[in-house]
Amino acid sequence: MDYLRELTFTTMVIRLLLALLFGGLIGMERGRRGRAAGMRTHILVCLGSAMSVMTGVFSVSTLEMDSDPLRIGAQVISGIGFLGVGTILITGRTHVKGLTTAAGLWTTAAIGLALGIGFYEAAVICTALSVLTIVYLSRFENIVVGKNRNLEVYIEIKDAETVNNVIDRINNPKYRITKTDIRPSRSGMMDSLGLELSMRLSKNIDKKQVLKEIAAIPGVAFAIENQ
């Protein structure tokens, strides 16, 4: 491992390839969920972070510049916050989405910095734990905290005049609507509009079954979980 700590052409390629791999692993799950910051964004963040810290090391070790080799990399941690803010959306007064993606970008940047300086062990462990947290711990969280009975739904309404009828059909004892927001249509179909609902489900109600029942209501084009 001592050879891999040195900054050579071979280790530079290895670090960049690992940054591509690790960033892609974290961003893959975000991309599958349709997030704006998906696999490509996470890869670029990790690659850019690795390049930043390697450039600092190169300027000191090879060009013999009188500078702190980690000065460039230090700016990544604060600078990545601006990119993270762009992934956070406020869809209601208290409903904030995108925090997990923003945190993932920040962690991906830190992994890239670790790879750039040659701290391979920490980068591998951090990547594995990050993927585990993003992909699997939501299920564990539901078990420990209690199964989440809240459901955020986006519904595409074919005709704006049928909105009230659709809402009346949805609001029943099995799942109660707690908040309603009318949005522009995501599909862009003429005369259609979007409906975002916050719902509270009763016990033993399957979320997938709820979505199927809503999608079967006359006037509804489709219904998806609004994550």
N, C-alpha and C positions, 0 to 999 in steps of 0.2 A: 504493500500500500504506500510505502514511502515514495516510490517513483510516481505514483498517481497524484501525489500532493504537489509535485513540481509543475510549473506552467510551461508545457512544451506543446508542439503542434498536435501530438497524439492525444495528450490529456485535454487539450482545448476541444478537440473533436468529441472525445468521450463525454465531457461535461455538457456540451451543447446537445448531444444526442440524448443524454439522460434528462436534460431539461425538457426536451421535446416529449419524451416518454412520460415523465412524471406530470408535467403540465397537462398533457392529454388525458391521463388517467383521471385527474381531478375534474377536468372540464367536460369529460364525456357524459357524466351523469347530468350535469347542468344542461348540456345540449339536448339530451333526450327529453328533458322537461320543457323544452322550448324557450329557455332563457336567452336573453340577448347576449350575455357573456357565456358562450359555450366552449367547446373544445378548442377551437382556433384561438379564441381570446386568451384562454388560460395558457396555451402553448406559447403564445407571443409574450405574455407577461413573464413566464418562467425563463424563456430564452433571453429576453431583454434584461432581466435581473442578473442572470449568469454573465451576460456580456458586460454589464456595468461593473461588476466586481472584478472580472478578469481584466478589463481595461485598466482599472486602477492598479492592479498587481503588475500588469505589463509595463505601465508607465514608470513604476519604481524599480522593478527588478531588471528590466531590459533597457529602457531608456535612461535609467538612473536619474530620474527626476526627483527633486527634493519635495516630496508630497506624501500625504497619508494615503496608502493604497486603498483604504476602505471609504474614502470621502465620497466618491461617486456612488458606491453601493448604499451608503447611509441615506442618500436622498431618495432612494427607491421606496423605502418603507413609508416615508411621509408622502411622497408623490403618488403612490399607488392609491391613496385615499381618494383622490379626485376621480380616478377611474371607477372605484368602488361606489362612489356616490351616484354615478350614472346608472348603476344597476338597481338602485333602490327606488321603489315607487310607493306613493301614498295614494291608495285607492278610496280611502274614506277618512273620517276624522281620526280614527285610531288604528286603521288597518294598514300596516306597513308590510310590503313584500320586497324581497331581494336581499335581505340581510345575510342569508346563508351564502348567496353568490358573492356578495361583497367581501365577506369574511374568507371565502375560498380564494378569491383573487389575492387578498393580502397574504394568505398563507402560501399561495403559489409563488408569490414574489420572494418570500423568505426562503422557500425551497431553492429557487433559482440562485439566490445569493449564496446559499450553502454550497450548491454545486459549483458555482463560479470560484469559490475559494478552496474547493477540494474537500469539503466536509461531507463526504459521500454517505457515511453511516447515518448521520442525522437526517440527510435528505431522503434516504430510503425509508427510514422509520417514520418520518413525518408524513411522507406521501401515503404510506400504508395506513396510518392512523387517520389521515384526512379522508381518504376514500371510504374507510370503515365508518367514520362519523357521518359523512354525507349520505351514503347509500343505505346503511343498515341501522344506525342508531335511532332513526325516527321510529322504527318498529319497537325497539327496546324502550324508548321514551314513552310510547303509548301504554306499554305494559306497566311501567313503574309509576308514571303520573296518573294513569287512568286512560282508558281508550277515549280518544277524541271524538266527541259526538257532534262537533261543529262541522259544517260542510259549506264550502264556498263554491258556488256554481255560476258558470256563464251559460246563458241560454240565448240562442239565436231565434228571434221571433220573425216569422215570415211576413206578417202584416201588423203594423203598429196599432191598428184598431183592435186587435185581439189581446193586447197586453193584459188588461184587467181580467179577462176571462181566464188566461193562462195562470195568472197569480192566484185567482180564486180556486182553480183546480189543484194547484200545488199545495196551498196552505191547508193542511189537514192535521189530524191528531198525531199521525206518524212522524211528520217532520214539519216543524213550525218555522215560518219565515221571521227572522229577527231584523233584517235590513234589506232594503231594495234600492238599487241604483240603475238608472237607465243610461246606457252607453251607446255610442255609435256602433254600427254593425261591423264586425271583424271581417266578414266575408265580402262586404261591399255590395251585396245584392240590393236592388232597388226596392224601396218600400219596407225593407227589413230593418230591425234595430236589435241592439244587444241588451240583455237584462242580467245584471249581476245580483245574485241573492246570497245572503248569509242565512244559513239554516241551522236549526238545532234539532238533531235527530233523537227520537226515542230509543230506548234500549233494544238491542238485537236487530237493528235495522242496518242492512248492508248498503254501503255508499254506492256501489256499482248498480245495485237494484234500484236505488232512488233515481240515479241518472237515467236508467232505462225507462222507468215509469214517466219521468218528466219528458223525455224525448218522444214518448208515444202520445203525448197530449196533442190534439189537433191545433195546428198553428205553429208548432215548435219545429224548427228545422233541425237543430241538434242541441245537446246539452253536454257540457264537459265540466270536470272539476277545475275550478279556477285557483290554481296553486301559485 
